[in-house]
Each structure stands twice: as C-alpha cells, then as structure tokens.
Amino acid sequence: MRQKGRVDVSVYGVAGPPDTLGRPLEEVVEAALAGGMTIFQLRDKHSDTRPMVDQARRLAAICRQRRATFVVNDRVDVAMAAGADGVHLGQQDMAVEDARRLLGDDAIVGLTIHSEAEAQSAPVELVDYFGVGGVYPTRSKDNPDPPIGPHGLARIVRILNGRAPSAPVVAIAGITADTVPEVIAAGADGVAVVSAIFGATDVEAAARTLAERVSGSRRSRS
C-alpha cells in the first residue's frame, strides 16, 4: 500500500481548451486556483503533442506557484515532458502498472473507477487517489454506462476505503454546487467538475462556492 502524502482532491478541476468558453486556459485555471481549486487535470484529447506539452508546462508552473497539484489525463509522455505531478488514467488508458513504472514512485497516479467490480480489481497499491462515477449525467464526456448515483458511489467508496484507506476518492460527472452535499455524504472526499467551474462566467467565485460546499459538507459528515 502506498504511503505518500494524501492528495487534496477537495475541488478537482478538469478542463481542456474547448471547456473555457473561449478564454485562455491558463487564465481560467489561475482564477479557479484563486477561488480554492486544489487539483487541476488537463484533459486534452485533440491537440498535437508539442503544443500540449508547452501548455502543460505553463499550467504546471501556475499550479506549482499556488501549491496545487497538476495532473495530465491519460498522456504519460506529456506529463513526463512537462514536469507534471502525475497522471489520471481511465480504464482504457495505459495500465497503472506501466504508468507507475515509467513515472516512478514519487509521481501521482489517479484512476477512474466505474463499478464495484473495478473497485475490487484495481491495483490499489499503485494508486494515489480514485475518481468514481459517473455519478450523474454529464455532457462533458461520453459515458456509455448509466449514472451510478449517490448510492452507487457509496457502495464503491466502501470497497475502496476497505482496500486503500489512505487513498482519497473524488466523485466525478455531472456534479454541481447543489449536489455536493449528497456526494460528500456518500463518502467522497471531493468533487471533480468541468462546467461547474470552467463554464461559469465568474470562475473564481464558482470555485470558491464549491470549496465552501465541500468543506461544509465534510464537517457535517464528521
């Protein structure tokens, strides 16, 4: 079981160039960090590798200045070249074992979990945090499986907490400020969002609202 420092997934922003309403990605990430975003994932499925690395380097520097975590979705090569803190992997991306071997023990590796079966079989000894969902319907990503809802989230969280008690869980897909309390009550340590932050007119205020809701919901759960 990994014993690294716990990753703060309280407010987990996910975005790429198409998600910012035409605004520069670096600009909205700066604003979200000012509002309380604790970790940012660059999810870019369309850019060529070289410009993606250049942008990832800029984002890594911005997050480092704010003492926030920066990870890259899927692309282990981009994460390595840009000096990111690590990667986030889906079930069809590079195997966790291969990513860990390439990135080394100090890197952060997150893994998406969709089902109880995946939670039971995940190589938890190699993973720093888990993204669980999709909890609700979302337009930001194609999800072929039906939403698991808060009850499905709670069942998966129980499995992961039993197998990897030191690894935090972030709820993913379709989450808004209004639904934060129910996913935190279901056992999530934080929320991963795209449009709830980066689709807002005031990105900093949106991130601050989420941070306040997560903090308050965690206190209520305790």
The 8 nearest C-alpha neighbors of each residue, nearest first, counted from 0:
[[1, 124, 2, 123, 163, 125, 165, 126],
 [2, 0, 124, 3, 125, 127, 126, 165],
 [1, 3, 0, 4, 165, 5, 127, 166],
 [4, 2, 1, 5, 127, 105, 6, 165],
 [3, 5, 6, 2, 127, 165, 1, 7],
 [4, 6, 3, 7, 166, 165, 167, 127],
 [5, 7, 8, 4, 128, 167, 127, 166],
 [6, 8, 9, 37, 5, 38, 167, 10],
 [7, 9, 189, 11, 10, 6, 38, 169],
 [10, 189, 8, 7, 188, 190, 11, 37],
 [11, 9, 36, 37, 190, 8, 189, 210],
 [10, 12, 191, 38, 8, 39, 190, 37],
 [11, 13, 39, 192, 191, 193, 40, 38],
 [14, 12, 40, 193, 39, 192, 41, 42],
 [15, 13, 42, 41, 18, 193, 40, 12],
 [14, 16, 43, 42, 17, 18, 41, 24],
 [15, 17, 18, 24, 19, 14, 43, 23],
 [18, 16, 15, 19, 20, 21, 14, 43],
 [19, 17, 16, 15, 14, 20, 197, 198],
 [18, 20, 22, 21, 197, 17, 198, 16],
 [21, 19, 22, 18, 198, 17, 197, 199],
 [22, 20, 19, 23, 17, 16, 18, 24],
 [21, 23, 19, 20, 24, 27, 26, 16],
 [24, 22, 26, 25, 27, 21, 19, 16],
 [25, 23, 27, 26, 16, 28, 22, 19],
 [24, 26, 28, 23, 27, 29, 58, 57],
 [27, 25, 29, 23, 24, 28, 30, 22],
 [26, 28, 30, 29, 24, 25, 31, 202],
 [27, 29, 31, 25, 30, 26, 24, 32],
 [30, 28, 26, 32, 27, 31, 25, 33],
 [29, 31, 203, 27, 33, 28, 32, 202],
 [32, 30, 203, 34, 28, 33, 206, 36],
 [31, 33, 36, 35, 29, 34, 30, 28],
 [32, 34, 30, 31, 35, 203, 29, 36],
 [35, 33, 207, 203, 206, 31, 32, 204],
 [34, 36, 32, 207, 33, 206, 210, 37],
 [37, 35, 32, 10, 31, 38, 206, 34],
 [36, 38, 67, 10, 35, 11, 7, 8],
 [39, 37, 68, 11, 67, 69, 36, 8],
 [40, 38, 12, 69, 11, 13, 68, 70],
 [41, 39, 13, 70, 71, 69, 42, 12],
 [40, 42, 71, 14, 15, 72, 13, 43],
 [43, 41, 15, 72, 14, 40, 13, 71],
 [44, 42, 15, 45, 41, 46, 16, 72],
 [43, 45, 46, 42, 15, 72, 47, 73],
 [46, 44, 43, 47, 48, 51, 16, 15],
 [47, 45, 51, 48, 44, 43, 50, 49],
 [46, 48, 49, 50, 51, 45, 52, 44],
 [47, 49, 51, 50, 52, 46, 77, 53],
 [48, 50, 52, 51, 47, 53, 46, 77],
 [51, 49, 53, 52, 48, 47, 54, 46],
 [52, 50, 48, 54, 49, 53, 55, 46],
 [51, 53, 55, 49, 50, 54, 77, 81],
 [54, 52, 50, 56, 51, 55, 49, 57],
 [53, 55, 57, 51, 56, 52, 50, 58],
 [54, 56, 52, 58, 57, 53, 81, 59],
 [57, 55, 81, 59, 53, 54, 58, 52],
 [56, 58, 54, 60, 55, 59, 61, 53],
 [57, 59, 55, 61, 60, 56, 62, 54],
 [60, 58, 56, 62, 57, 61, 83, 69],
 [59, 61, 63, 57, 58, 62, 64, 56],
 [62, 60, 58, 64, 63, 59, 57, 65],
 [63, 61, 67, 65, 59, 64, 60, 66],
 [64, 62, 66, 60, 65, 61, 67, 59],
 [63, 65, 61, 62, 66, 60, 67, 59],
 [64, 66, 62, 63, 67, 61, 32, 33],
 [67, 65, 63, 64, 62, 68, 37, 61],
 [66, 68, 62, 37, 65, 38, 63, 69],
 [67, 69, 38, 62, 39, 84, 37, 70],
 [70, 68, 39, 84, 83, 38, 59, 40],
 [71, 69, 86, 85, 40, 84, 83, 39],
 [72, 70, 86, 41, 40, 78, 87, 74],
 [71, 73, 87, 42, 86, 74, 41, 88],
 [72, 74, 88, 87, 92, 75, 71, 86],
 [75, 73, 77, 76, 72, 71, 78, 86],
 [74, 76, 78, 77, 73, 79, 86, 98],
 [77, 75, 79, 74, 78, 80, 81, 52],
 [78, 76, 80, 74, 79, 52, 75, 81],
 [79, 77, 83, 75, 81, 76, 80, 71],
 [78, 80, 76, 82, 77, 81, 75, 83],
 [79, 81, 77, 78, 82, 76, 52, 83],
 [82, 80, 56, 78, 83, 79, 52, 55],
 [81, 83, 79, 80, 78, 84, 56, 59],
 [84, 82, 78, 85, 81, 59, 70, 69],
 [85, 83, 69, 70, 106, 107, 68, 82],
 [84, 86, 107, 70, 106, 83, 108, 78],
 [87, 85, 71, 70, 108, 72, 109, 75],
 [86, 88, 109, 72, 110, 108, 73, 71],
 [89, 87, 110, 73, 92, 109, 72, 111],
 [90, 88, 111, 92, 91, 110, 87, 73],
 [89, 91, 92, 111, 88, 112, 110, 94],
 [92, 90, 89, 93, 94, 88, 73, 111],
 [93, 91, 89, 90, 88, 73, 94, 95],
 [92, 94, 95, 98, 97, 91, 88, 73],
 [95, 93, 97, 96, 92, 98, 90, 91],
 [94, 96, 98, 97, 99, 93, 125, 88],
 [95, 97, 99, 94, 98, 100, 125, 122],
 [98, 96, 100, 94, 99, 95, 101, 93],
 [97, 99, 95, 101, 100, 96, 102, 94],
 [100, 98, 102, 96, 97, 101, 103, 95],
 [99, 101, 97, 98, 103, 102, 96, 104],
 [102, 100, 98, 99, 103, 97, 75, 79],
 [103, 101, 99, 100, 106, 98, 104, 79],
 [104, 102, 99, 100, 105, 101, 106, 98],
 [103, 105, 106, 99, 102, 100, 107, 125],
 [104, 106, 103, 107, 102, 3, 84, 85],
 [107, 105, 85, 104, 84, 102, 103, 108],
 [108, 106, 85, 84, 127, 86, 109, 105],
 [107, 109, 86, 126, 127, 85, 87, 106],
 [110, 108, 87, 128, 129, 127, 126, 88],
 [109, 111, 88, 129, 87, 89, 130, 112],
 [110, 112, 130, 89, 129, 131, 88, 90],
 [111, 113, 131, 117, 114, 130, 118, 110],
 [114, 112, 132, 131, 111, 117, 133, 115],
 [115, 113, 117, 116, 112, 118, 155, 132],
 [114, 116, 118, 155, 117, 119, 154, 113],
 [117, 115, 119, 114, 118, 120, 113, 121],
 [116, 118, 120, 114, 119, 115, 121, 112],
 [119, 117, 115, 116, 121, 120, 159, 112],
 [118, 120, 116, 117, 121, 115, 158, 159],
 [119, 121, 117, 118, 116, 122, 123, 115],
 [120, 122, 123, 118, 117, 119, 112, 110],
 [123, 121, 124, 125, 120, 126, 95, 96],
 [122, 124, 126, 125, 121, 163, 0, 162],
 [123, 125, 0, 1, 122, 126, 163, 127],
 [126, 124, 123, 122, 1, 127, 99, 95],
 [127, 125, 123, 108, 128, 109, 124, 110],
 [126, 128, 166, 108, 109, 107, 125, 6],
 [129, 127, 166, 109, 167, 126, 168, 110],
 [128, 130, 168, 110, 109, 111, 131, 169],
 [129, 131, 111, 169, 170, 168, 110, 112],
 [132, 130, 112, 170, 171, 111, 113, 169],
 [133, 131, 134, 171, 113, 170, 172, 147],
 [132, 134, 172, 146, 171, 135, 147, 131],
 [133, 135, 132, 148, 147, 146, 172, 171],
 [134, 136, 173, 146, 172, 133, 148, 137],
 [137, 135, 173, 146, 172, 134, 133, 138],
 [138, 136, 173, 139, 172, 135, 140, 141],
 [137, 139, 140, 136, 141, 173, 172, 142],
 [138, 140, 137, 141, 193, 194, 172, 173],
 [141, 139, 138, 142, 137, 172, 136, 143],
 [140, 142, 143, 139, 138, 137, 144, 136],
 [141, 143, 144, 140, 133, 145, 137, 136],
 [144, 142, 141, 145, 146, 140, 133, 136],
 [143, 145, 142, 146, 133, 113, 147, 141],
 [144, 146, 147, 143, 142, 136, 133, 135],
 [147, 145, 134, 135, 133, 148, 136, 144],
 [146, 148, 151, 134, 133, 145, 152, 132],
 [149, 147, 134, 151, 150, 146, 135, 152],
 [148, 150, 152, 151, 182, 185, 153, 134],
 [151, 149, 153, 152, 148, 154, 185, 147],
 [152, 150, 147, 154, 153, 148, 149, 155],
 [151, 153, 149, 155, 150, 154, 156, 148],
 [154, 152, 185, 150, 156, 151, 155, 186],
 [153, 155, 151, 157, 152, 156, 150, 158],
 [156, 154, 158, 152, 115, 157, 153, 159],
 [155, 157, 153, 159, 158, 154, 160, 152],
 [158, 156, 160, 154, 155, 159, 161, 153],
 [159, 157, 161, 155, 156, 160, 162, 118],
 [160, 158, 162, 156, 161, 157, 163, 118],
 [161, 159, 164, 157, 163, 158, 162, 156],
 [160, 162, 158, 159, 163, 164, 157, 156],
 [161, 163, 159, 160, 164, 158, 123, 119],
 [164, 162, 160, 159, 165, 166, 161, 123],
 [165, 163, 160, 166, 161, 162, 159, 167],
 [164, 166, 163, 167, 5, 2, 160, 1],
 [167, 165, 128, 127, 163, 164, 168, 5],
 [168, 166, 128, 188, 165, 129, 169, 6],
 [167, 169, 129, 187, 188, 130, 128, 170],
 [168, 170, 189, 130, 190, 187, 188, 8],
 [171, 169, 190, 131, 130, 187, 191, 132],
 [170, 172, 191, 132, 133, 131, 134, 130],
 [173, 171, 133, 134, 135, 174, 137, 132],
 [172, 174, 137, 135, 136, 175, 134, 171],
 [175, 173, 172, 178, 192, 135, 179, 171],
 [176, 174, 177, 178, 195, 179, 173, 192],
 [175, 177, 179, 209, 178, 212, 208, 174],
 [178, 176, 175, 179, 180, 174, 212, 181],
 [179, 177, 175, 176, 180, 181, 174, 182],
 [178, 180, 176, 182, 181, 177, 183, 213],
 [181, 179, 183, 216, 178, 182, 184, 212],
 [180, 182, 184, 183, 179, 178, 185, 149],
 [183, 181, 185, 184, 179, 180, 149, 187],
 [182, 184, 187, 186, 180, 185, 181, 179],
 [183, 185, 181, 186, 182, 220, 180, 216],
 [186, 184, 153, 182, 183, 149, 187, 181],
 [185, 187, 183, 184, 153, 156, 188, 182],
 [188, 186, 183, 168, 169, 189, 170, 182],
 [189, 187, 168, 169, 167, 9, 183, 186],
 [188, 190, 9, 169, 8, 187, 10, 170],
 [191, 189, 170, 169, 10, 11, 9, 171],
 [192, 190, 11, 171, 12, 170, 169, 10],
 [191, 193, 12, 195, 13, 174, 194, 190],
 [192, 194, 13, 195, 197, 14, 196, 12],
 [193, 195, 198, 197, 196, 192, 199, 18],
 [196, 194, 193, 175, 192, 198, 197, 199],
 [197, 195, 194, 205, 199, 202, 198, 206],
 [198, 196, 194, 19, 199, 193, 202, 195],
 [197, 199, 194, 196, 195, 19, 20, 200],
 [200, 198, 201, 202, 197, 196, 195, 205],
 [199, 201, 202, 198, 197, 205, 20, 196],
 [202, 200, 199, 204, 203, 205, 196, 30],
 [203, 201, 205, 199, 204, 196, 31, 30],
 [202, 204, 34, 30, 31, 206, 205, 201],
 [203, 205, 207, 206, 201, 202, 34, 208],
 [206, 204, 202, 208, 196, 207, 203, 201],
 [207, 205, 34, 209, 203, 31, 208, 204],
 [206, 208, 34, 204, 210, 209, 205, 35],
 [209, 207, 211, 205, 206, 210, 212, 204],
 [208, 210, 212, 206, 211, 207, 176, 213],
 [211, 209, 207, 213, 208, 212, 35, 10],
 [210, 212, 214, 208, 209, 213, 215, 207],
 [213, 211, 209, 215, 210, 214, 216, 208],
 [214, 212, 216, 210, 211, 215, 217, 209],
 [215, 213, 211, 217, 212, 216, 210, 218],
 [214, 216, 218, 212, 217, 213, 211, 219],
 [217, 215, 219, 213, 180, 218, 214, 212],
 [216, 218, 220, 214, 219, 215, 213, 221],
 [219, 217, 215, 221, 216, 220, 214, 213],
 [218, 220, 216, 217, 221, 215, 184, 214],
 [221, 219, 217, 218, 184, 216, 183, 186],
 [220, 218, 219, 217, 216, 184, 215, 183]]
